[in-house]
Amino acid sequence: MANENQFRARTQFVATRGVREYRETIPSLICAHDIVLEVGCGWGPTTAELARHAKEVLGTDISRECILRARSLHPTLDFRVLDAFDLRAVLALARPFTAVYMDLSGLSGYRGLLDLIALLNTYAALLRPRVIVVKSGALKHFAQCCRAWSPPPGAIAR
């Protein structure tokens, strides 16, 4: 059974389809005081773009090889190996992240949608960022098909 606390998160979720849309959000959602976590940074091109707009950015990826490559391509940026599902490791980063960007290719299809939604809710609850931007065509499509129910004006609540 749901409790009211789980619906009090103030985090805004933004679903994008593809790398172009994912990066296009940066100028409008990230500002000079933001501390940003990118999960699934690959070789770091989006992390580098985030760094141009944010106060601080940390790029993470599960692949050690990707992180080594990101560090060599962007030596002034902070990159770390991190499993997105290792919540203790995420909390151990001990930073007040105001925004999270997620590019988790393995969860971008419909089969991973429930896992992705659970992960997004967990990050919102643990980190309490202002916004989480996720690259997932499946999530964007799902969100476009949804709307929150509101009773018609004057309807009596039961």
C-alpha positions as a Markdown table, in Angstrom:
| # | Residue | x | y | z |
|---|---|---|---|---|
| 1 | Met | 0.0 | 0.0 | 0.0 |
| 2 | Ala | 1.3 | 3.5 | -0.9 |
| 3 | Asn | 1.9 | 6.1 | 1.7 |
| 4 | Glu | 1.8 | 9.8 | 1.2 |
| 5 | Asn | 5.5 | 10.3 | 1.8 |
| 6 | Gln | 6.4 | 8.6 | -1.4 |
| 7 | Phe | 4.4 | 11.3 | -3.4 |
| 8 | Arg | 6.2 | 14.3 | -1.8 |
| 9 | Ala | 9.3 | 14.2 | -3.9 |
| 10 | Arg | 10.0 | 17.6 | -5.5 |
| 11 | Thr | 12.3 | 16.2 | -8.2 |
| 12 | Gln | 11.2 | 17.0 | -11.8 |
| 13 | Phe | 11.8 | 14.1 | -14.2 |
| 14 | Val | 12.6 | 14.9 | -17.8 |
| 15 | Ala | 12.6 | 12.1 | -20.4 |
| 16 | Thr | 14.5 | 12.5 | -23.6 |
| 17 | Arg | 14.9 | 10.4 | -26.7 |
| 18 | Gly | 18.4 | 10.2 | -28.1 |
| 19 | Val | 21.7 | 11.9 | -27.4 |
| 20 | Arg | 20.7 | 15.1 | -29.2 |
| 21 | Glu | 17.6 | 15.7 | -27.0 |
| 22 | Tyr | 19.5 | 14.7 | -23.9 |
| 23 | Arg | 22.2 | 17.3 | -24.5 |
| 24 | Glu | 19.7 | 20.0 | -25.7 |
| 25 | Thr | 18.2 | 20.1 | -22.2 |
| 26 | Ile | 21.5 | 21.3 | -20.6 |
| 27 | Pro | 21.3 | 25.1 | -21.4 |
| 28 | Ser | 17.7 | 25.4 | -20.1 |
| 29 | Leu | 17.9 | 23.1 | -17.1 |
| 30 | Ile | 21.5 | 23.6 | -15.8 |
| 31 | Cys | 22.8 | 26.8 | -14.3 |
| 32 | Ala | 26.0 | 28.1 | -12.7 |
| 33 | His | 25.2 | 27.0 | -9.2 |
| 34 | Asp | 24.3 | 23.4 | -10.1 |
| 35 | Ile | 26.2 | 20.3 | -8.9 |
| 36 | Val | 25.6 | 17.6 | -11.4 |
| 37 | Leu | 26.0 | 13.8 | -11.4 |
| 38 | Glu | 26.0 | 12.1 | -14.8 |
| 39 | Val | 25.4 | 8.4 | -14.6 |
| 40 | Gly | 26.5 | 6.5 | -17.7 |
| 41 | Cys | 28.9 | 9.1 | -19.0 |
| 42 | Gly | 30.7 | 6.8 | -21.5 |
| 43 | Trp | 33.7 | 8.8 | -22.8 |
| 44 | Gly | 32.5 | 12.0 | -21.2 |
| 45 | Pro | 31.2 | 14.3 | -24.0 |
| 46 | Thr | 27.9 | 15.1 | -22.2 |
| 47 | Thr | 29.9 | 15.5 | -18.9 |
| 48 | Ala | 32.1 | 18.1 | -20.7 |
| 49 | Glu | 29.0 | 19.9 | -21.9 |
| 50 | Leu | 27.5 | 19.9 | -18.4 |
| 51 | Ala | 30.7 | 21.3 | -17.1 |
| 52 | Arg | 30.3 | 24.4 | -19.3 |
| 53 | His | 27.1 | 25.3 | -17.5 |
| 54 | Ala | 27.4 | 23.9 | -14.0 |
| 55 | Lys | 29.4 | 24.8 | -10.9 |
| 56 | Glu | 30.6 | 21.2 | -10.6 |
| 57 | Val | 30.0 | 17.9 | -12.5 |
| 58 | Leu | 30.9 | 14.3 | -11.8 |
| 59 | Gly | 30.8 | 11.8 | -14.6 |
| 60 | Thr | 30.3 | 8.1 | -13.7 |
| 61 | Asp | 30.1 | 4.9 | -15.6 |
| 62 | Ile | 30.2 | 1.2 | -14.8 |
| 63 | Ser | 32.9 | 0.6 | -17.4 |
| 64 | Arg | 36.5 | 1.2 | -16.1 |
| 65 | Glu | 37.6 | 1.4 | -19.8 |
| 66 | Cys | 35.1 | 4.2 | -20.5 |
| 67 | Ile | 36.3 | 6.1 | -17.4 |
| 68 | Leu | 39.9 | 5.8 | -18.4 |
| 69 | Arg | 39.1 | 7.1 | -21.9 |
| 70 | Ala | 37.0 | 9.9 | -20.5 |
| 71 | Arg | 39.8 | 11.0 | -18.2 |
| 72 | Ser | 42.3 | 11.0 | -21.1 |
| 73 | Leu | 39.9 | 13.0 | -23.3 |
| 74 | His | 38.8 | 15.5 | -20.5 |
| 75 | Pro | 41.7 | 15.6 | -18.0 |
| 76 | Thr | 40.3 | 18.6 | -16.1 |
| 77 | Leu | 37.0 | 16.8 | -15.3 |
| 78 | Asp | 36.1 | 14.4 | -12.5 |
| 79 | Phe | 35.2 | 10.8 | -13.6 |
| 80 | Arg | 34.7 | 7.8 | -11.4 |
| 81 | Val | 33.7 | 4.1 | -11.9 |
| 82 | Leu | 30.3 | 3.6 | -10.4 |
| 83 | Asp | 27.5 | 1.1 | -10.7 |
| 84 | Ala | 24.2 | 3.0 | -10.9 |
| 85 | Phe | 22.5 | 0.4 | -8.8 |
| 86 | Asp | 25.1 | 0.5 | -6.0 |
| 87 | Leu | 23.2 | 2.9 | -3.8 |
| 88 | Arg | 25.8 | 2.9 | -1.0 |
| 89 | Ala | 28.5 | 4.0 | -3.5 |
| 90 | Val | 26.2 | 6.7 | -4.8 |
| 91 | Leu | 25.6 | 8.0 | -1.2 |
| 92 | Ala | 29.3 | 7.7 | -0.5 |
| 93 | Leu | 29.9 | 10.4 | -3.2 |
| 94 | Ala | 28.6 | 12.7 | -0.4 |
| 95 | Arg | 27.8 | 15.7 | -2.6 |
| 96 | Pro | 24.6 | 17.8 | -2.7 |
| 97 | Phe | 23.7 | 17.1 | -6.3 |
| 98 | Thr | 21.1 | 19.5 | -7.6 |
| 99 | Ala | 20.7 | 17.7 | -11.0 |
| 100 | Val | 21.3 | 14.1 | -12.2 |
| 101 | Tyr | 21.7 | 13.1 | -15.9 |
| 102 | Met | 21.2 | 9.4 | -16.7 |
| 103 | Asp | 22.2 | 7.7 | -19.9 |
| 104 | Leu | 21.7 | 4.0 | -19.1 |
| 105 | Ser | 21.5 | 2.2 | -22.4 |
| 106 | Gly | 20.7 | -1.1 | -20.9 |
| 107 | Leu | 17.4 | 0.3 | -19.5 |
| 108 | Ser | 16.4 | 2.3 | -22.5 |
| 109 | Gly | 13.9 | -0.2 | -23.9 |
| 110 | Tyr | 10.4 | -1.2 | -22.7 |
| 111 | Arg | 11.7 | -4.3 | -20.9 |
| 112 | Gly | 13.8 | -2.1 | -18.6 |
| 113 | Leu | 11.1 | 0.5 | -18.0 |
| 114 | Leu | 10.0 | -0.6 | -14.6 |
| 115 | Asp | 13.6 | -1.0 | -13.4 |
| 116 | Leu | 14.4 | 2.5 | -14.7 |
| 117 | Ile | 11.4 | 4.1 | -13.0 |
| 118 | Ala | 12.4 | 2.4 | -9.7 |
| 119 | Leu | 15.9 | 3.7 | -10.1 |
| 120 | Leu | 14.7 | 7.2 | -10.9 |
| 121 | Asn | 12.5 | 7.2 | -7.8 |
| 122 | Thr | 15.3 | 5.9 | -5.6 |
| 123 | Tyr | 17.7 | 8.6 | -6.8 |
| 124 | Ala | 15.0 | 11.3 | -6.2 |
| 125 | Ala | 14.5 | 10.0 | -2.7 |
| 126 | Leu | 18.2 | 9.6 | -1.8 |
| 127 | Leu | 19.7 | 12.6 | -3.5 |
| 128 | Arg | 16.8 | 15.0 | -3.7 |
| 129 | Pro | 18.0 | 16.7 | -6.8 |
| 130 | Arg | 15.9 | 19.5 | -8.4 |
| 131 | Val | 15.8 | 17.6 | -11.7 |
| 132 | Ile | 16.7 | 14.2 | -13.2 |
| 133 | Val | 17.1 | 14.0 | -16.9 |
| 134 | Val | 17.1 | 10.5 | -18.4 |
| 135 | Lys | 17.8 | 9.4 | -22.0 |
| 136 | Ser | 15.1 | 6.8 | -22.6 |
| 137 | Gly | 12.9 | 6.7 | -25.6 |
| 138 | Ala | 10.6 | 4.2 | -23.9 |
| 139 | Leu | 10.2 | 6.4 | -20.8 |
| 140 | Lys | 9.5 | 9.5 | -23.0 |
| 141 | His | 6.9 | 7.6 | -25.0 |
| 142 | Phe | 5.3 | 6.3 | -21.8 |
| 143 | Ala | 5.2 | 9.8 | -20.2 |
| 144 | Gln | 3.7 | 11.3 | -23.4 |
| 145 | Cys | 0.8 | 8.8 | -23.1 |
| 146 | Cys | 0.1 | 9.6 | -19.4 |
| 147 | Arg | -1.7 | 12.4 | -17.7 |
| 148 | Ala | -2.6 | 12.8 | -14.1 |
| 149 | Trp | -6.3 | 12.4 | -13.3 |
| 150 | Ser | -8.1 | 15.4 | -11.9 |
| 151 | Pro | -11.9 | 15.2 | -11.2 |
| 152 | Pro | -14.0 | 17.6 | -13.1 |
| 153 | Pro | -14.7 | 21.0 | -11.4 |
| 154 | Gly | -17.5 | 20.6 | -8.8 |
| 155 | Ala | -17.2 | 16.9 | -8.6 |
| 156 | Ile | -17.8 | 15.4 | -5.1 |
| 157 | Ala | -14.9 | 13.4 | -3.7 |
| 158 | Arg | -15.9 | 10.1 | -2.2 |
